[in-house]
Amino acid sequence: MGCSVTQIPFGNDNQRSKSRVRAFAAMLSVGFVLLTGCGYHQVGAATHIPATVRVLDVPIFTSKVQAFNTETVFTSAVVRELNTRTRYQVISGGTKTVADATLRGTILAETIAPLTYDATSGQTSSYLVSVTTKVELVAHDGTVLYSNDAFAWRQQYQSTQDLSGFVQEDSVAVRRMAHDFAGALVSDMLESFK
């Protein structure tokens, strides 16, 4: 018993070529939108995290930048996210409980750059805050369970004519960024928790 294949014509070669170009352009557009979102991160290197990890120590992130309070805001956001989305007991360095693993973070860079300008006044109308961190989850025995050496995140905020409001808007942007960063970090880590 034999099989026969019937070709169905889809138009001439020129129409098929245009269709392929449109499909390729659509895929590129989707990729571009995903990469240029408000925040982004690089997926970290993760190995299987043992089921014996039940208690996580999350000490305050260290900072290599001159920014005020960013490390505290980022640490708090990560602790809140871990408490909300995982079953792990989260402690901070001062307790007597021995942790199964320690999540350490370091703020490597924080920049604030003008993003847009007001056409009438010539003053900056919005800024872009960028923070890059190094994050590592290390088991009690020293085994690295998760690592990302350049976890980057960005947040835009609007400027104000009132210069006293500048610091407040900056810190609000950092808090929003910390919340988004913590969600992305925990999601990235949870991939290895399965």
C-alpha positions as CSV (number, residue, x, y, z in Angstrom):
1,M,0.0,0.0,0.0
2,G,1.6,3.3,-1.0
3,C,1.1,6.9,0.2
4,S,0.6,9.8,-2.1
5,V,1.5,13.4,-1.3
6,T,-0.5,16.2,-2.7
7,Q,1.1,19.6,-3.0
8,I,-1.2,22.5,-2.2
9,P,-0.1,25.7,-4.0
10,F,0.3,28.7,-1.7
11,G,0.9,31.3,-4.3
12,N,3.9,32.1,-6.3
13,D,7.5,32.3,-5.0
14,N,7.3,36.1,-4.6
15,Q,4.3,35.9,-2.3
16,R,5.8,33.1,-0.2
17,S,9.0,35.1,0.1
18,K,7.1,38.2,1.3
19,S,5.2,36.1,3.8
20,R,8.5,34.7,5.2
21,V,9.9,38.2,5.5
22,R,6.8,39.4,7.4
23,A,6.9,36.4,9.7
24,F,10.6,37.0,10.4
25,A,10.0,40.8,11.0
26,A,7.2,39.9,13.4
27,M,9.5,37.6,15.4
28,L,12.2,40.2,15.6
29,S,9.7,42.8,16.8
30,V,8.4,40.6,19.6
31,G,12.0,39.9,20.6
32,F,12.9,43.6,20.6
33,V,9.9,44.4,22.7
34,L,10.8,41.7,25.2
35,L,14.4,42.9,25.5
36,T,13.6,46.6,25.8
37,G,11.1,46.3,28.6
38,C,11.3,48.3,31.8
39,G,13.5,45.8,33.4
40,Y,15.6,42.9,32.2
41,H,17.9,40.3,33.6
42,Q,20.2,37.6,32.5
43,V,19.4,34.1,33.6
44,G,21.8,32.9,36.2
45,A,23.7,29.7,36.3
46,A,21.7,27.3,38.5
47,T,22.1,23.7,39.6
48,H,19.5,21.5,41.3
49,I,18.9,22.8,44.8
50,P,18.6,20.0,47.3
51,A,15.4,19.3,49.1
52,T,17.3,19.6,52.4
53,V,17.4,23.4,51.9
54,R,14.6,24.7,54.1
55,V,16.1,27.7,55.9
56,L,17.6,30.6,53.9
57,D,19.7,33.3,55.5
58,V,19.5,36.6,53.6
59,P,21.9,39.2,55.1
60,I,21.7,42.8,54.0
61,F,23.2,43.2,50.5
62,T,26.6,44.8,50.4
63,S,27.1,47.9,48.2
64,K,30.0,49.1,46.1
65,V,28.2,52.3,45.2
66,Q,27.6,55.7,46.9
67,A,23.8,55.5,46.6
68,F,21.8,55.8,49.9
69,N,19.8,52.8,51.1
70,T,19.6,50.8,47.9
71,E,21.1,47.7,49.4
72,T,18.5,47.8,52.3
73,V,15.6,48.3,49.9
74,F,16.7,45.5,47.6
75,T,17.3,43.1,50.5
76,S,13.8,43.8,52.0
77,A,12.2,43.2,48.6
78,V,13.9,39.9,48.2
79,V,13.0,38.7,51.7
80,R,9.4,39.8,51.1
81,E,9.3,37.9,47.8
82,L,10.8,34.8,49.3
83,N,8.3,34.8,52.2
84,T,5.4,35.3,49.8
85,R,6.3,32.8,47.1
86,T,8.3,30.0,48.8
87,R,8.0,27.7,51.7
88,Y,11.4,28.5,52.9
89,Q,12.0,29.9,56.4
90,V,13.9,33.2,55.7
91,I,16.1,34.6,58.5
92,S,18.6,37.4,58.7
93,G,22.1,37.2,59.9
94,G,21.4,38.0,63.6
95,T,19.5,34.9,64.5
96,K,20.8,31.8,66.2
97,T,19.1,29.5,63.6
98,V,21.6,27.8,61.4
99,A,20.7,28.3,57.7
100,D,20.8,25.6,55.1
101,A,21.9,28.2,52.5
102,T,22.8,31.9,52.4
103,L,21.7,34.3,49.7
104,R,24.2,37.1,49.3
105,G,23.8,40.1,47.1
106,T,26.1,42.9,46.2
107,I,25.0,46.2,44.5
108,L,27.8,46.5,41.9
109,A,26.6,49.7,40.0
110,E,23.8,52.2,40.2
111,T,23.4,55.0,37.7
112,I,20.9,57.7,37.1
113,A,20.8,59.1,33.6
114,P,18.6,61.7,31.9
115,L,16.2,60.0,29.6
116,T,13.9,62.6,28.1
117,Y,13.9,66.4,28.0
118,D,11.1,69.0,28.1
119,A,11.0,70.7,24.7
120,T,9.9,74.1,26.1
121,S,12.1,74.4,29.1
122,G,15.0,72.3,28.0
123,Q,15.1,70.6,31.4
124,T,15.2,66.9,32.0
125,S,11.7,65.5,32.2
126,S,12.5,61.8,33.0
127,Y,15.4,59.8,34.3
128,L,16.5,56.2,34.0
129,V,17.8,54.4,37.1
130,S,19.9,51.3,36.5
131,V,21.1,48.9,39.1
132,T,23.4,45.9,38.6
133,T,23.8,43.3,41.3
134,K,25.8,40.1,41.9
135,V,23.7,37.4,43.6
136,E,24.8,34.1,45.0
137,L,23.0,31.3,46.9
138,V,25.6,29.2,48.8
139,A,24.8,26.0,50.7
140,H,25.9,25.5,54.3
141,D,28.8,23.3,53.0
142,G,30.0,25.9,50.6
143,T,28.4,24.5,47.4
144,V,27.2,27.3,45.1
145,L,23.5,26.5,44.4
146,Y,22.7,29.7,42.3
147,S,24.8,32.4,40.9
148,N,24.3,35.5,38.7
149,D,27.3,37.9,38.5
150,A,25.5,40.7,36.5
151,F,21.8,40.8,37.3
152,A,20.7,44.2,35.9
153,W,17.5,46.1,36.3
154,R,16.2,49.5,35.2
155,Q,13.4,51.8,36.2
156,Q,12.2,55.1,34.7
157,Y,10.8,58.0,36.7
158,Q,9.5,61.5,35.9
159,S,11.3,64.6,37.0
160,T,9.7,67.5,38.8
161,Q,10.3,71.2,38.8
162,D,10.6,71.1,42.6
163,L,14.2,70.1,43.3
164,S,13.4,68.9,46.8
165,G,11.1,66.2,45.2
166,F,14.0,64.8,43.2
167,V,15.4,62.6,46.0
168,Q,11.9,61.4,46.8
169,E,11.1,60.4,43.2
170,D,14.5,58.7,43.0
171,S,13.9,56.6,46.1
172,V,10.4,55.7,44.9
173,A,11.8,54.5,41.6
174,V,14.4,52.4,43.5
175,R,11.6,50.8,45.6
176,R,9.6,50.0,42.5
177,M,12.7,48.6,40.9
178,A,13.5,46.5,44.0
179,H,10.1,45.0,43.9
180,D,10.4,44.0,40.2
181,F,14.0,42.9,40.7
182,A,13.0,40.6,43.6
183,G,10.2,39.0,41.6
184,A,12.6,38.3,38.7
185,L,15.3,37.0,41.0
186,V,13.1,34.6,42.9
187,S,11.6,33.4,39.7
188,D,15.0,32.8,38.3
189,M,16.1,30.9,41.5
190,L,12.8,28.9,41.7
191,E,13.6,27.3,38.3
192,S,16.4,25.5,40.2
193,F,14.2,24.6,43.2
194,K,12.3,21.9,41.2
